């Protein structure tokens, strides 16, 4: 599976849902360092959980119905994931792909985010509560919103994302109109995918390059800034002295401490980038 190059893989895509499912499956299949893949599981989840979840969220996030708002898509995607796994395997992916799957070009992101309502905020915070993301404390998303008590009052999702942007790269995308995503992440992933190598190999290359240039905010949240900075430094050294032994050493370090050094935010950014690069130009338009 996914032994072909990325350009050949794109010929399989017929819809947004196809692109979402395959991008999530490809990201999970690639033997990324410190992450779950077919040959490496965590205590609470395995590769099969990621694949099953990809199949569940694809038709939800890929729906062409314009009346199906972002917050409801996010909540429904988390809810259907719970049918196949108890672990939080894809909250970050869902939060990133949901807005991307509702637009046709990057210049539509600002207006789409500006249109978010308190209902979107309420549903996203309910999704966060339901997913129970690892390492996230009650006040991590917003100083003004308690994710364990979201039933009370309206929630300004964009204000919450702005508050969390300095410590969460996914929140940063909402706060800045996905500028970091389009300028830094997509280009790195696209460059890796343009090489005449299996798509899974290209994903691992992109992972190392992204980790070497930016702190993984999931590692920072779980383990602190010093450990996150060390992960970035180790990734840079791994790229500099690239060899099977260097990668194995870095992978082993990431898997120490109960997999708390799992570079999950980088994985989420890669999955979303793969979706953006795989999405079909002739997909059914978002319609009312």
C-alpha atoms as an extended CHARMM CRD file, in Angstrom:
* protein
*
       288  EXT
         1         1  UNK       CA              0.0000000000        0.0000000000        0.0000000000  PROA      1               0.0000000000
         2         2  UNK       CA              1.2720000000        3.4460000000       -1.0020000000  PROA      2               0.0000000000
         3         3  UNK       CA              4.3680000000        2.0050000000       -2.6700000000  PROA      3               0.0000000000
         4         4  UNK       CA              3.7640000000        4.2830000000       -5.6480000000  PROA      4               0.0000000000
         5         5  UNK       CA              4.9670000000        7.8250000000       -6.0320000000  PROA      5               0.0000000000
         6         6  UNK       CA              2.7230000000       10.6560000000       -4.9220000000  PROA      6               0.0000000000
         7         7  UNK       CA              1.9480000000       11.6990000000       -8.5010000000  PROA      7               0.0000000000
         8         8  UNK       CA              0.5690000000        8.2440000000       -9.2640000000  PROA      8               0.0000000000
         9         9  UNK       CA             -1.3390000000        8.1910000000       -6.0070000000  PROA      9               0.0000000000
        10        10  UNK       CA             -3.1860000000       11.3500000000       -7.0260000000  PROA      10              0.0000000000
        11        11  UNK       CA             -4.8260000000        9.4980000000       -9.9100000000  PROA      11              0.0000000000
        12        12  UNK       CA             -6.9010000000        7.5440000000       -7.3620000000  PROA      12              0.0000000000
        13        13  UNK       CA             -8.6500000000       10.6560000000       -6.0490000000  PROA      13              0.0000000000
        14        14  UNK       CA            -12.1960000000       11.3780000000       -7.2160000000  PROA      14              0.0000000000
        15        15  UNK       CA            -13.6290000000       13.4780000000       -4.3820000000  PROA      15              0.0000000000
        16        16  UNK       CA            -12.7540000000       15.4760000000       -1.2910000000  PROA      16              0.0000000000
        17        17  UNK       CA            -13.6890000000       12.4420000000        0.8040000000  PROA      17              0.0000000000
        18        18  UNK       CA            -11.2360000000       10.2970000000       -1.1760000000  PROA      18              0.0000000000
        19        19  UNK       CA             -8.4940000000       12.8520000000       -0.6080000000  PROA      19              0.0000000000
        20        20  UNK       CA             -9.1910000000       13.0220000000        3.1250000000  PROA      20              0.0000000000
        21        21  UNK       CA             -9.2330000000        9.2650000000        3.6070000000  PROA      21              0.0000000000
        22        22  UNK       CA             -6.1270000000        8.5940000000        1.5590000000  PROA      22              0.0000000000
        23        23  UNK       CA             -4.1440000000       11.4790000000        3.0510000000  PROA      23              0.0000000000
        24        24  UNK       CA             -4.8790000000       10.2050000000        6.5750000000  PROA      24              0.0000000000
        25        25  UNK       CA             -4.0790000000        6.6180000000        5.6220000000  PROA      25              0.0000000000
        26        26  UNK       CA             -0.8270000000        7.6320000000        3.9170000000  PROA      26              0.0000000000
        27        27  UNK       CA              0.3010000000        9.7230000000        6.8770000000  PROA      27              0.0000000000
        28        28  UNK       CA             -0.4230000000        6.8180000000        9.2460000000  PROA      28              0.0000000000
        29        29  UNK       CA              1.2130000000        4.2140000000        6.9940000000  PROA      29              0.0000000000
        30        30  UNK       CA              4.5210000000        6.0360000000        6.5950000000  PROA      30              0.0000000000
        31        31  UNK       CA              7.0310000000        4.8160000000        9.2210000000  PROA      31              0.0000000000
        32        32  UNK       CA              7.4260000000        8.2580000000       10.7740000000  PROA      32              0.0000000000
        33        33  UNK       CA              9.7660000000        8.5820000000       13.7180000000  PROA      33              0.0000000000
        34        34  UNK       CA              8.0460000000        8.4550000000       17.0930000000  PROA      34              0.0000000000
        35        35  UNK       CA              4.5580000000        7.9470000000       15.6210000000  PROA      35              0.0000000000
        36        36  UNK       CA              2.1940000000        5.0040000000       15.2200000000  PROA      36              0.0000000000
        37        37  UNK       CA              2.5510000000        3.1030000000       11.9350000000  PROA      37              0.0000000000
        38        38  UNK       CA              2.0200000000       -0.5220000000       10.8150000000  PROA      38              0.0000000000
        39        39  UNK       CA              5.0860000000       -1.7260000000       12.7150000000  PROA      39              0.0000000000
        40        40  UNK       CA              4.7370000000        0.4890000000       15.8180000000  PROA      40              0.0000000000
        41        41  UNK       CA              1.8030000000        0.9010000000       18.2060000000  PROA      41              0.0000000000
        42        42  UNK       CA              1.1470000000        2.8830000000       21.3630000000  PROA      42              0.0000000000
        43        43  UNK       CA             -0.3960000000        1.4440000000       24.5120000000  PROA      43              0.0000000000
        44        44  UNK       CA             -3.8200000000        2.8830000000       23.6740000000  PROA      44              0.0000000000
        45        45  UNK       CA             -3.9060000000        2.7320000000       19.8680000000  PROA      45              0.0000000000
        46        46  UNK       CA             -2.5340000000        1.0070000000       16.7900000000  PROA      46              0.0000000000
        47        47  UNK       CA             -2.2660000000        1.6130000000       13.0730000000  PROA      47              0.0000000000
        48        48  UNK       CA             -5.6730000000       -0.0150000000       12.5580000000  PROA      48              0.0000000000
        49        49  UNK       CA             -7.2660000000        2.6870000000       14.7320000000  PROA      49              0.0000000000
        50        50  UNK       CA             -5.9170000000        5.4160000000       12.4690000000  PROA      50              0.0000000000
        51        51  UNK       CA             -7.0750000000        3.6740000000        9.2990000000  PROA      51              0.0000000000
        52        52  UNK       CA            -10.5430000000        2.9930000000       10.6990000000  PROA      52              0.0000000000
        53        53  UNK       CA            -10.8530000000        6.6030000000       11.8460000000  PROA      53              0.0000000000
        54        54  UNK       CA             -9.7920000000        7.8790000000        8.4050000000  PROA      54              0.0000000000
        55        55  UNK       CA            -12.6310000000        5.9800000000        6.8050000000  PROA      55              0.0000000000
        56        56  UNK       CA            -15.1200000000        7.4220000000        9.2740000000  PROA      56              0.0000000000
        57        57  UNK       CA            -14.1590000000       11.1030000000        9.0770000000  PROA      57              0.0000000000
        58        58  UNK       CA            -13.6860000000       11.3040000000        5.2890000000  PROA      58              0.0000000000
        59        59  UNK       CA            -17.3720000000       11.5640000000        4.2830000000  PROA      59              0.0000000000
        60        60  UNK       CA            -18.0830000000       13.9020000000        7.2070000000  PROA      60              0.0000000000
        61        61  UNK       CA            -15.3470000000       16.4360000000        6.5110000000  PROA      61              0.0000000000
        62        62  UNK       CA            -15.6520000000       15.9680000000        2.7500000000  PROA      62              0.0000000000
        63        63  UNK       CA            -19.3790000000       16.7080000000        2.5710000000  PROA      63              0.0000000000
        64        64  UNK       CA            -20.2240000000       19.2010000000       -0.2060000000  PROA      64              0.0000000000
        65        65  UNK       CA            -23.2050000000       20.5730000000        1.7560000000  PROA      65              0.0000000000
        66        66  UNK       CA            -22.5890000000       24.2810000000        2.4160000000  PROA      66              0.0000000000
        67        67  UNK       CA            -25.1530000000       24.2950000000        5.2170000000  PROA      67              0.0000000000
        68        68  UNK       CA            -23.0220000000       21.7820000000        7.1230000000  PROA      68              0.0000000000
        69        69  UNK       CA            -21.0040000000       24.2050000000        9.2210000000  PROA      69              0.0000000000
        70        70  UNK       CA            -17.4260000000       23.8060000000       10.3900000000  PROA      70              0.0000000000
        71        71  UNK       CA            -18.1310000000       23.2880000000       14.0770000000  PROA      71              0.0000000000
        72        72  UNK       CA            -20.7250000000       20.6070000000       13.4050000000  PROA      72              0.0000000000
        73        73  UNK       CA            -18.3470000000       18.8430000000       10.9940000000  PROA      73              0.0000000000
        74        74  UNK       CA            -15.6240000000       18.8310000000       13.6330000000  PROA      74              0.0000000000
        75        75  UNK       CA            -17.9380000000       17.5060000000       16.3270000000  PROA      75              0.0000000000
        76        76  UNK       CA            -19.4460000000       14.8540000000       14.0670000000  PROA      76              0.0000000000
        77        77  UNK       CA            -15.9980000000       13.7250000000       12.8850000000  PROA      77              0.0000000000
        78        78  UNK       CA            -14.8160000000       13.2830000000       16.4790000000  PROA      78              0.0000000000
        79        79  UNK       CA            -18.0650000000       11.4780000000       17.3410000000  PROA      79              0.0000000000
        80        80  UNK       CA            -17.7520000000        8.9510000000       14.4880000000  PROA      80              0.0000000000
        81        81  UNK       CA            -14.1210000000        8.3730000000       15.4060000000  PROA      81              0.0000000000
        82        82  UNK       CA            -15.3200000000        7.2600000000       18.8400000000  PROA      82              0.0000000000
        83        83  UNK       CA            -17.2120000000        4.4210000000       17.1540000000  PROA      83              0.0000000000
        84        84  UNK       CA            -13.9430000000        2.7940000000       16.0820000000  PROA      84              0.0000000000
        85        85  UNK       CA            -11.4100000000        3.7750000000       18.7650000000  PROA      85              0.0000000000
        86        86  UNK       CA            -11.3930000000        5.1450000000       22.2910000000  PROA      86              0.0000000000
        87        87  UNK       CA             -8.0860000000        6.9380000000       21.7020000000  PROA      87              0.0000000000
        88        88  UNK       CA             -7.7070000000       10.4650000000       20.3640000000  PROA      88              0.0000000000
        89        89  UNK       CA             -6.0830000000        9.6020000000       17.0510000000  PROA      89              0.0000000000
        90        90  UNK       CA             -7.1930000000       12.5410000000       14.9160000000  PROA      90              0.0000000000
        91        91  UNK       CA             -8.4860000000       15.6650000000       16.6840000000  PROA      91              0.0000000000
        92        92  UNK       CA             -5.6720000000       17.7940000000       15.2630000000  PROA      92              0.0000000000
        93        93  UNK       CA             -6.2020000000       16.3780000000       11.7860000000  PROA      93              0.0000000000
        94        94  UNK       CA             -9.9240000000       17.0860000000       11.9950000000  PROA      94              0.0000000000
        95        95  UNK       CA             -9.3890000000       20.6800000000       13.1540000000  PROA      95              0.0000000000
        96        96  UNK       CA             -6.9730000000       21.3200000000       10.2810000000  PROA      96              0.0000000000
        97        97  UNK       CA             -8.7840000000       19.5540000000        7.4480000000  PROA      97              0.0000000000
        98        98  UNK       CA            -12.3050000000       20.7520000000        8.3320000000  PROA      98              0.0000000000
        99        99  UNK       CA            -11.7900000000       24.3300000000        7.0670000000  PROA      99              0.0000000000
       100       100  UNK       CA             -9.5230000000       23.2430000000        4.2120000000  PROA      100             0.0000000000
       101       101  UNK       CA            -12.1720000000       20.8630000000        2.8680000000  PROA      101             0.0000000000
       102       102  UNK       CA            -14.7290000000       23.6950000000        2.8050000000  PROA      102             0.0000000000
       103       103  UNK       CA            -12.7400000000       25.8790000000        0.4000000000  PROA      103             0.0000000000
       104       104  UNK       CA            -11.3650000000       25.5900000000       -3.1150000000  PROA      104             0.0000000000
       105       105  UNK       CA             -8.4000000000       27.9700000000       -2.8210000000  PROA      105             0.0000000000
       106       106  UNK       CA             -6.2480000000       29.3530000000       -0.0410000000  PROA      106             0.0000000000
       107       107  UNK       CA             -7.4980000000       32.9020000000       -0.5190000000  PROA      107             0.0000000000
       108       108  UNK       CA            -10.9470000000       31.7750000000        0.6860000000  PROA      108             0.0000000000
       109       109  UNK       CA             -9.6840000000       30.8890000000        4.1660000000  PROA      109             0.0000000000
       110       110  UNK       CA             -9.9470000000       34.3840000000        5.7520000000  PROA      110             0.0000000000
       111       111  UNK       CA            -13.5980000000       34.8930000000        4.8130000000  PROA      111             0.0000000000
       112       112  UNK       CA            -14.4900000000       31.3620000000        5.8580000000  PROA      112             0.0000000000
       113       113  UNK       CA            -12.9060000000       31.8390000000        9.2980000000  PROA      113             0.0000000000
       114       114  UNK       CA            -14.5510000000       35.2630000000        9.6340000000  PROA      114             0.0000000000
       115       115  UNK       CA            -17.9310000000       33.5950000000        9.1490000000  PROA      115             0.0000000000
       116       116  UNK       CA            -17.5760000000       31.2810000000       12.1680000000  PROA      116             0.0000000000
       117       117  UNK       CA            -20.2990000000       31.6650000000       14.7750000000  PROA      117             0.0000000000
       118       118  UNK       CA            -20.7360000000       30.9300000000       18.4700000000  PROA      118             0.0000000000
       119       119  UNK       CA            -22.3900000000       27.6660000000       17.4070000000  PROA      119             0.0000000000
       120       120  UNK       CA            -19.1470000000       26.7010000000       15.6880000000  PROA      120             0.0000000000
       121       121  UNK       CA            -17.2810000000       27.5410000000       18.8750000000  PROA      121             0.0000000000
       122       122  UNK       CA            -19.6370000000       25.5240000000       21.0100000000  PROA      122             0.0000000000
       123       123  UNK       CA            -19.3770000000       22.4890000000       18.7680000000  PROA      123             0.0000000000
       124       124  UNK       CA            -15.5870000000       22.6500000000       18.4810000000  PROA      124             0.0000000000
       125       125  UNK       CA            -15.2010000000       22.8490000000       22.2530000000  PROA      125             0.0000000000
       126       126  UNK       CA            -17.5850000000       19.9380000000       22.6800000000  PROA      126             0.0000000000
       127       127  UNK       CA            -15.4290000000       18.0130000000       20.1830000000  PROA      127             0.0000000000
       128       128  UNK       CA            -12.3060000000       18.8530000000       22.2110000000  PROA      128             0.0000000000
       129       129  UNK       CA            -13.9930000000       17.6520000000       25.3860000000  PROA      129             0.0000000000
       130       130  UNK       CA            -15.1330000000       14.4510000000       23.6640000000  PROA      130             0.0000000000
       131       131  UNK       CA            -11.7170000000       13.7270000000       22.1690000000  PROA      131             0.0000000000
       132       132  UNK       CA             -9.8780000000       14.3750000000       25.4700000000  PROA      132             0.0000000000
       133       133  UNK       CA             -6.5790000000       15.3000000000       23.7830000000  PROA      133             0.0000000000
       134       134  UNK       CA             -3.4630000000       14.2190000000       25.6560000000  PROA      134             0.0000000000
       135       135  UNK       CA             -1.6660000000       16.8740000000       27.6370000000  PROA      135             0.0000000000
       136       136  UNK       CA             -4.3710000000       19.5020000000       27.1750000000  PROA      136             0.0000000000
       137       137  UNK       CA             -5.3660000000       21.1840000000       30.4050000000  PROA      137             0.0000000000
       138       138  UNK       CA             -8.7040000000       22.8470000000       31.0110000000  PROA      138             0.0000000000
       139       139  UNK       CA             -7.4760000000       26.3150000000       30.1160000000  PROA      139             0.0000000000
       140       140  UNK       CA             -5.1410000000       25.4140000000       27.2510000000  PROA      140             0.0000000000
       141       141  UNK       CA             -7.4270000000       26.5620000000       24.4650000000  PROA      141             0.0000000000
       142       142  UNK       CA             -8.6920000000       29.7840000000       25.9710000000  PROA      142             0.0000000000
       143       143  UNK       CA             -8.2530000000       31.6800000000       29.2000000000  PROA      143             0.0000000000
       144       144  UNK       CA            -11.9630000000       32.4180000000       29.0940000000  PROA      144             0.0000000000
       145       145  UNK       CA            -13.3580000000       28.9830000000       28.2100000000  PROA      145             0.0000000000
       146       146  UNK       CA            -13.3650000000       25.8340000000       30.3250000000  PROA      146             0.0000000000
       147       147  UNK       CA            -13.4390000000       22.8240000000       27.9600000000  PROA      147             0.0000000000
       148       148  UNK       CA            -15.0580000000       20.7600000000       30.6980000000  PROA      148             0.0000000000
       149       149  UNK       CA            -17.9570000000       23.2020000000       31.1500000000  PROA      149             0.0000000000
       150       150  UNK       CA            -18.8050000000       24.3470000000       27.6510000000  PROA      150             0.0000000000
       151       151  UNK       CA            -22.5830000000       24.2480000000       27.8960000000  PROA      151             0.0000000000
       152       152  UNK       CA            -22.7490000000       27.7300000000       29.4080000000  PROA      152             0.0000000000
       153       153  UNK       CA            -22.8350000000       30.7750000000       27.1720000000  PROA      153             0.0000000000
       154       154  UNK       CA            -21.4700000000       31.6200000000       23.6870000000  PROA      154             0.0000000000
       155       155  UNK       CA            -17.9260000000       30.7260000000       22.6920000000  PROA      155             0.0000000000
       156       156  UNK       CA            -15.7740000000       32.8650000000       20.3960000000  PROA      156             0.0000000000
       157       157  UNK       CA            -13.7420000000       30.2080000000       18.6140000000  PROA      157             0.0000000000
       158       158  UNK       CA            -11.3820000000       32.6440000000       16.9270000000  PROA      158             0.0000000000
       159       159  UNK       CA            -10.6500000000       34.4190000000       20.2120000000  PROA      159             0.0000000000
       160       160  UNK       CA             -9.8340000000       31.0570000000       21.7460000000  PROA      160             0.0000000000
       161       161  UNK       CA             -7.5490000000       30.1340000000       18.8650000000  PROA      161             0.0000000000
       162       162  UNK       CA             -5.7760000000       33.4950000000       19.0850000000  PROA      162             0.0000000000
       163       163  UNK       CA             -5.2110000000       32.9260000000       22.7860000000  PROA      163             0.0000000000
       164       164  UNK       CA             -3.6760000000       29.4790000000       22.1940000000  PROA      164             0.0000000000
       165       165  UNK       CA             -1.6900000000       30.3680000000       19.0590000000  PROA      165             0.0000000000
       166       166  UNK       CA              1.6270000000       30.9080000000       20.8450000000  PROA      166             0.0000000000
       167       167  UNK       CA              1.6810000000       27.3750000000       22.2260000000  PROA      167             0.0000000000
       168       168  UNK       CA             -0.3590000000       25.3210000000       19.7790000000  PROA      168             0.0000000000
       169       169  UNK       CA              0.5120000000       25.1920000000       16.0750000000  PROA      169             0.0000000000
       170       170  UNK       CA             -2.9810000000       24.0880000000       15.1110000000  PROA      170             0.0000000000
       171       171  UNK       CA             -4.5320000000       27.0630000000       16.8820000000  PROA      171             0.0000000000
       172       172  UNK       CA             -1.9230000000       29.2210000000       15.1300000000  PROA      172             0.0000000000
       173       173  UNK       CA             -3.3930000000       28.2760000000       11.7660000000  PROA      173             0.0000000000
       174       174  UNK       CA             -6.8200000000       29.5890000000       12.7110000000  PROA      174             0.0000000000
       175       175  UNK       CA             -5.3280000000       32.7060000000       14.2730000000  PROA      175             0.0000000000
       176       176  UNK       CA             -3.2830000000       33.5940000000       11.1810000000  PROA      176             0.0000000000
       177       177  UNK       CA             -5.5160000000       32.3970000000        8.3560000000  PROA      177             0.0000000000
       178       178  UNK       CA             -3.3570000000       29.2850000000        7.8410000000  PROA      178             0.0000000000
       179       179  UNK       CA             -0.4210000000       31.4300000000        6.7180000000  PROA      179             0.0000000000
       180       180  UNK       CA              2.1150000000       29.1680000000        8.4260000000  PROA      180             0.0000000000
       181       181  UNK       CA              0.4570000000       26.1130000000        6.8920000000  PROA      181             0.0000000000
       182       182  UNK       CA              0.5390000000       27.3840000000        3.3180000000  PROA      182             0.0000000000
       183       183  UNK       CA              3.9000000000       29.1600000000        3.4650000000  PROA      183             0.0000000000
       184       184  UNK       CA              5.9320000000       26.6750000000        5.4990000000  PROA      184             0.0000000000
       185       185  UNK       CA              4.3070000000       23.2620000000        5.7690000000  PROA      185             0.0000000000
       186       186  UNK       CA              2.6600000000       22.6440000000        2.4010000000  PROA      186             0.0000000000
       187       187  UNK       CA              5.7990000000       23.6870000000        0.5440000000  PROA      187             0.0000000000
       188       188  UNK       CA              7.9770000000       21.2960000000        2.5460000000  PROA      188             0.0000000000
       189       189  UNK       CA              5.5890000000       18.3890000000        2.0320000000  PROA      189             0.0000000000
       190       190  UNK       CA              5.1030000000       19.2150000000       -1.6560000000  PROA      190             0.0000000000
       191       191  UNK       CA              8.8560000000       19.2980000000       -2.2120000000  PROA      191             0.0000000000
       192       192  UNK       CA              9.2620000000       15.8760000000       -0.6040000000  PROA      192             0.0000000000
       193       193  UNK       CA              6.3650000000       14.4390000000       -2.5900000000  PROA      193             0.0000000000
       194       194  UNK       CA              7.7730000000       15.6810000000       -5.9000000000  PROA      194             0.0000000000
       195       195  UNK       CA             10.6640000000       13.2350000000       -5.6700000000  PROA      195             0.0000000000
       196       196  UNK       CA             10.5520000000        9.9300000000       -7.5750000000  PROA      196             0.0000000000
       197       197  UNK       CA             10.3780000000        7.8290000000       -4.4150000000  PROA      197             0.0000000000
       198       198  UNK       CA              7.5460000000        5.9470000000       -2.6830000000  PROA      198             0.0000000000
       199       199  UNK       CA              5.0890000000        8.3080000000       -1.0680000000  PROA      199             0.0000000000
       200       200  UNK       CA              5.6780000000        6.7900000000        2.3900000000  PROA      200             0.0000000000
       201       201  UNK       CA              9.4090000000        7.5010000000        2.1340000000  PROA      201             0.0000000000
       202       202  UNK       CA              8.6630000000       11.0800000000        1.1310000000  PROA      202             0.0000000000
       203       203  UNK       CA              6.3960000000       11.5230000000        4.1610000000  PROA      203             0.0000000000
       204       204  UNK       CA              9.2060000000       10.5360000000        6.5240000000  PROA      204             0.0000000000
       205       205  UNK       CA             11.5520000000       12.9510000000        4.7780000000  PROA      205             0.0000000000
       206       206  UNK       CA              9.0020000000       15.7360000000        5.1910000000  PROA      206             0.0000000000
       207       207  UNK       CA              8.5390000000       14.8610000000        8.8610000000  PROA      207             0.0000000000
       208       208  UNK       CA             12.2310000000       15.2190000000        9.6140000000  PROA      208             0.0000000000
       209       209  UNK       CA             12.5010000000       18.4980000000        7.7430000000  PROA      209             0.0000000000
       210       210  UNK       CA              9.4980000000       19.9730000000        9.5410000000  PROA      210             0.0000000000
       211       211  UNK       CA             10.6880000000       18.7940000000       12.9510000000  PROA      211             0.0000000000
       212       212  UNK       CA             14.1390000000       20.2580000000       12.3150000000  PROA      212             0.0000000000
       213       213  UNK       CA             12.7610000000       23.7410000000       11.6870000000  PROA      213             0.0000000000
       214       214  UNK       CA              9.8080000000       24.0640000000       14.0920000000  PROA      214             0.0000000000
       215       215  UNK       CA              9.0180000000       22.9260000000       17.6170000000  PROA      215             0.0000000000
       216       216  UNK       CA              6.3670000000       20.2180000000       17.7850000000  PROA      216             0.0000000000
       217       217  UNK       CA              3.7870000000       21.7860000000       20.0540000000  PROA      217             0.0000000000
       218       218  UNK       CA              2.3630000000       18.4730000000       21.2590000000  PROA      218             0.0000000000
       219       219  UNK       CA              5.7960000000       17.5470000000       22.6250000000  PROA      219             0.0000000000
       220       220  UNK       CA              6.0320000000       20.9980000000       24.2020000000  PROA      220             0.0000000000
       221       221  UNK       CA              2.6270000000       20.6460000000       25.8310000000  PROA      221             0.0000000000
       222       222  UNK       CA              3.3340000000       17.1960000000       27.2260000000  PROA      222             0.0000000000
       223       223  UNK       CA              7.0140000000       17.4530000000       28.0660000000  PROA      223             0.0000000000
       224       224  UNK       CA              7.9050000000       21.1320000000       28.2290000000  PROA      224             0.0000000000
       225       225  UNK       CA              9.7970000000       23.5800000000       26.0600000000  PROA      225             0.0000000000
       226       226  UNK       CA             13.2500000000       22.1470000000       26.7850000000  PROA      226             0.0000000000
       227       227  UNK       CA             12.3360000000       18.6710000000       25.5810000000  PROA      227             0.0000000000
       228       228  UNK       CA             10.5800000000       20.1150000000       22.5280000000  PROA      228             0.0000000000
       229       229  UNK       CA             13.6920000000       22.1280000000       21.6720000000  PROA      229             0.0000000000
       230       230  UNK       CA             15.8300000000       19.0220000000       22.0850000000  PROA      230             0.0000000000
       231       231  UNK       CA             13.5430000000       17.1350000000       19.6960000000  PROA      231             0.0000000000
       232       232  UNK       CA             14.0280000000       19.8770000000       17.1130000000  PROA      232             0.0000000000
       233       233  UNK       CA             17.8080000000       19.7800000000       17.5940000000  PROA      233             0.0000000000
       234       234  UNK       CA             17.8930000000       15.9930000000       17.3050000000  PROA      234             0.0000000000
       235       235  UNK       CA             15.8240000000       16.1400000000       14.1110000000  PROA      235             0.0000000000
       236       236  UNK       CA             18.2990000000       18.6050000000       12.5910000000  PROA      236             0.0000000000
       237       237  UNK       CA             21.2230000000       16.3670000000       13.5080000000  PROA      237             0.0000000000
       238       238  UNK       CA             19.4030000000       13.3630000000       12.0950000000  PROA      238             0.0000000000
       239       239  UNK       CA             19.0080000000       15.1740000000        8.7810000000  PROA      239             0.0000000000
       240       240  UNK       CA             22.6420000000       16.2600000000        8.8070000000  PROA      240             0.0000000000
       241       241  UNK       CA             23.9400000000       12.7480000000        9.4670000000  PROA      241             0.0000000000
       242       242  UNK       CA             21.1450000000       10.8990000000        7.7180000000  PROA      242             0.0000000000
       243       243  UNK       CA             21.5290000000        7.1500000000        8.0240000000  PROA      243             0.0000000000
       244       244  UNK       CA             19.4450000000        4.2050000000        9.2420000000  PROA      244             0.0000000000
       245       245  UNK       CA             21.2870000000        4.2290000000       12.5530000000  PROA      245             0.0000000000
       246       246  UNK       CA             20.7100000000        7.9700000000       13.0710000000  PROA      246             0.0000000000
       247       247  UNK       CA             17.0080000000        7.5800000000       12.3670000000  PROA      247             0.0000000000
       248       248  UNK       CA             16.7150000000        4.5400000000       14.6160000000  PROA      248             0.0000000000
       249       249  UNK       CA             18.4070000000        6.4020000000       17.4560000000  PROA      249             0.0000000000
       250       250  UNK       CA             16.1100000000        9.4090000000       17.0900000000  PROA      250             0.0000000000
       251       251  UNK       CA             13.0510000000        7.1630000000       16.8080000000  PROA      251             0.0000000000
       252       252  UNK       CA             14.0120000000        5.3150000000       19.9940000000  PROA      252             0.0000000000
       253       253  UNK       CA             14.4780000000        8.6010000000       21.8680000000  PROA      253             0.0000000000
       254       254  UNK       CA             11.0580000000        9.8390000000       20.7620000000  PROA      254             0.0000000000
       255       255  UNK       CA              9.4540000000        6.6040000000       21.9790000000  PROA      255             0.0000000000
       256       256  UNK       CA             10.9690000000        6.8050000000       25.4510000000  PROA      256             0.0000000000
       257       257  UNK       CA              8.9850000000        8.1220000000       28.4110000000  PROA      257             0.0000000000
       258       258  UNK       CA              5.8080000000        6.2900000000       27.4530000000  PROA      258             0.0000000000
       259       259  UNK       CA              5.6640000000        7.8380000000       23.9680000000  PROA      259             0.0000000000
       260       260  UNK       CA              5.0950000000       11.2710000000       25.5130000000  PROA      260             0.0000000000
       261       261  UNK       CA              7.5790000000       12.6840000000       22.9990000000  PROA      261             0.0000000000
       262       262  UNK       CA              5.2960000000       11.6540000000       20.1380000000  PROA      262             0.0000000000
       263       263  UNK       CA              5.5340000000       14.4500000000       17.5200000000  PROA      263             0.0000000000
       264       264  UNK       CA              1.8010000000       14.4180000000       16.9480000000  PROA      264             0.0000000000
       265       265  UNK       CA              1.3330000000       18.0050000000       15.8170000000  PROA      265             0.0000000000
       266       266  UNK       CA              3.8390000000       17.5210000000       13.0090000000  PROA      266             0.0000000000
       267       267  UNK       CA              1.9520000000       14.4030000000       11.9480000000  PROA      267             0.0000000000
       268       268  UNK       CA             -1.3320000000       16.3500000000       11.9110000000  PROA      268             0.0000000000
       269       269  UNK       CA              0.2030000000       19.1090000000        9.7890000000  PROA      269             0.0000000000
       270       270  UNK       CA              1.5050000000       16.5270000000        7.3270000000  PROA      270             0.0000000000
       271       271  UNK       CA             -1.8860000000       14.8340000000        7.0080000000  PROA      271             0.0000000000
       272       272  UNK       CA             -3.5560000000       18.1750000000        6.3080000000  PROA      272             0.0000000000
       273       273  UNK       CA             -0.8700000000       19.0850000000        3.7600000000  PROA      273             0.0000000000
       274       274  UNK       CA             -1.3450000000       15.7650000000        1.9980000000  PROA      274             0.0000000000
       275       275  UNK       CA             -5.0590000000       16.4920000000        1.7780000000  PROA      275             0.0000000000
       276       276  UNK       CA             -4.3970000000       19.9250000000        0.2920000000  PROA      276             0.0000000000
       277       277  UNK       CA             -2.0330000000       18.4600000000       -2.2970000000  PROA      277             0.0000000000
       278       278  UNK       CA             -4.3270000000       15.5240000000       -3.1270000000  PROA      278             0.0000000000
       279       279  UNK       CA             -7.6350000000       17.3840000000       -3.3070000000  PROA      279             0.0000000000
       280       280  UNK       CA             -9.1720000000       17.1040000000       -6.7870000000  PROA      280             0.0000000000
       281       281  UNK       CA             -9.6530000000       20.2960000000       -8.7620000000  PROA      281             0.0000000000
       282       282  UNK       CA            -12.8510000000       18.9200000000      -10.2840000000  PROA      282             0.0000000000
       283       283  UNK       CA            -14.4920000000       17.7730000000       -7.0290000000  PROA      283             0.0000000000
       284       284  UNK       CA            -18.1600000000       18.4980000000       -6.4770000000  PROA      284             0.0000000000
       285       285  UNK       CA            -18.4620000000       22.1220000000       -5.3240000000  PROA      285             0.0000000000
       286       286  UNK       CA            -19.6220000000       23.0310000000       -1.8500000000  PROA      286             0.0000000000
       287       287  UNK       CA            -23.3240000000       23.6580000000       -2.3830000000  PROA      287             0.0000000000
       288       288  UNK       CA            -26.4440000000       24.6410000000       -0.5310000000  PROA      288             0.0000000000
